[in-house]
Amino acid sequence: MGVAVRDQLTGREHEIHARTVVSCQGPWAHAATCPFGAIGSVGLLRSVNLILPNAGLECAIGFPPRDDAGRPNTDRLLFAVPWHGLTMVGTWYFPSAEDQDRLTVSREELSSMLCELNSGFENWNFRGSDVLMLHIGQQPLHPSSRSGPQPIDAPLIAESDSFGGPRRAWIVQGEKWTTARATAQKAVEIIARHSGFELARSVSSRKPLYSAPQELAGFTASAGASASSDDDENLRYSLRHEMVRTLPDLLLRRTNIGAAGSPPPEVTKRISKLAASELGWNESERLRNVDAVHTHSMYPHASITDQI
Ligand SMILES: Cc1cc2nc3c(=O)[nH]c(=O)nc-3n(C[C@H](O)[C@H](O)[C@H](O)COP(=O)(O)OP(=O)(O)OC[C@H]3O[C@@H](n4cnc5c(N)ncnc54)[C@H](O)[C@@H]3O)c2cc1C
């Protein structure tokens, strides 16, 4: 038992032997790439947060969206959260995307999100052009939610033979919330009981989670499009120690430089040169990476935001 894996970055193949294999692929457990056969019976939905300019919030606030008559929708709660000098609002859920590799929202969906968030605060009047970024991903769909599409409310932990896959191969899929450690513990206990394994004492159950290394302290203060050459040490740290593969990876995930909208071309150019020298990109790879930042689907396209 075990898996044969191919590293997509190097093309190298490896065999990993194990008594039991657990796939924790999140929504990708549905894709053709799931080694145990996709979970066909569970659908997907799109989950979306909007990143907006700083609305001056001092703390996170939960609020129900209101209809045109000002009546609150008591089945729903949106959250507005101060986020790296900006404001994050969400989460909205929409039916699954047709193109799962390039997730986005339609103009109608964005318009309804703006109506709902503006209904929560008297002085809010955000428009399409205010949306700096979309945080968008897929989650497993609850099969029978009454208040529109909702993610599953408990983790899915199943041996893959119930989906037509092999035995001793398990699928663990997270739920609506990030409950990773609790889900992992539950999965290990179920699998051990089912397979007759003795469980050793967990070494991580009481281990504190450490915060970012000291050299990254204050990094988020440099978030946004104005990243200066003072940030180069932090960028080098990410490039060398955080498995950065692409420029969007660096600007949108490992740092917040791209969080306030697509960075100005001169910022992207400077940082792409740094990344090219650290990661050994040639000029055409560098230019491809620059293009990938400016056309990234996390930045709402003008054809969606115009006139909302
Ligand atoms: C927009 C949005 C907002 C959210 N907001 C919140 C929130 O405010 N609070 C909260 O608690 N939760 C929130 N969530 C939910 C949270 O992100 C999920 O519950 C959680 O990430 C699920 O964890 P997971 O480990 O099951 O899946 P994931 O986090 O999706 O992890 C699966 C991993 O498997 C990797 N993978 C897949 N296939 C392969 C393969 N073939 N080879 C190698 N790697 C592979 C993927 O790259 C990914 O890193 C939000 C989700 C979204 C999309």
The ligand as an ORCA input file, in Angstrom:
! r2SCAN-3c Opt
* xyz 0 1
  C     -12.889     32.981      0.673
  C     -12.832     32.071      1.876
  C     -12.990     32.600      3.141
  C     -12.912     31.784      4.272
  N     -13.047     32.367      5.499
  C     -12.915     31.619      6.609
  C     -12.952     32.220      7.893
  O     -13.107     33.439      8.029
  N     -12.822     31.422      8.996
  C     -12.638     30.079      8.900
  O     -12.500     29.428      9.926
  N     -12.591     29.466      7.674
  C     -12.721     30.197      6.541
  N     -12.650     29.606      5.305
  C     -12.621     28.135      5.235
  C     -11.252     27.513      5.342
  O     -10.379     28.098      4.380
  C     -11.420     26.007      5.076
  O     -12.327     25.486      6.016
  C     -10.123     25.247      5.241
  O      -9.111     25.827      4.433
  C     -10.302     23.793      4.819
  O      -9.099     23.115      5.081
  P      -8.656     21.829      4.253
  O      -7.328     21.462      4.817
  O      -9.741     20.802      4.222
  O      -8.495     22.294      2.713
  P      -7.505     23.401      2.043
  O      -7.164     24.495      3.027
  O      -8.167     23.746      0.766
  O      -6.175     22.566      1.782
  C      -6.042     21.590      0.768
  C      -4.583     21.645      0.277
  O      -4.314     20.504     -0.558
  C      -3.474     20.932     -1.626
  N      -3.591     19.977     -2.734
  C      -4.695     19.605     -3.415
  N      -4.428     18.682     -4.351
  C      -3.092     18.441     -4.272
  C      -2.205     17.574     -4.971
  N      -2.618     16.749     -5.959
  N      -0.896     17.580     -4.621
  C      -0.440     18.413     -3.632
  N      -1.249     19.253     -2.918
  C      -2.550     19.259     -3.238
  C      -3.986     22.319     -1.969
  O      -3.022     23.081     -2.674
  C      -4.289     22.881     -0.567
  O      -3.165     23.562     -0.033
  C     -12.726     30.395      4.147
  C     -12.583     29.837      2.849
  C     -12.638     30.663      1.731
  C     -12.466     30.040      0.369
*
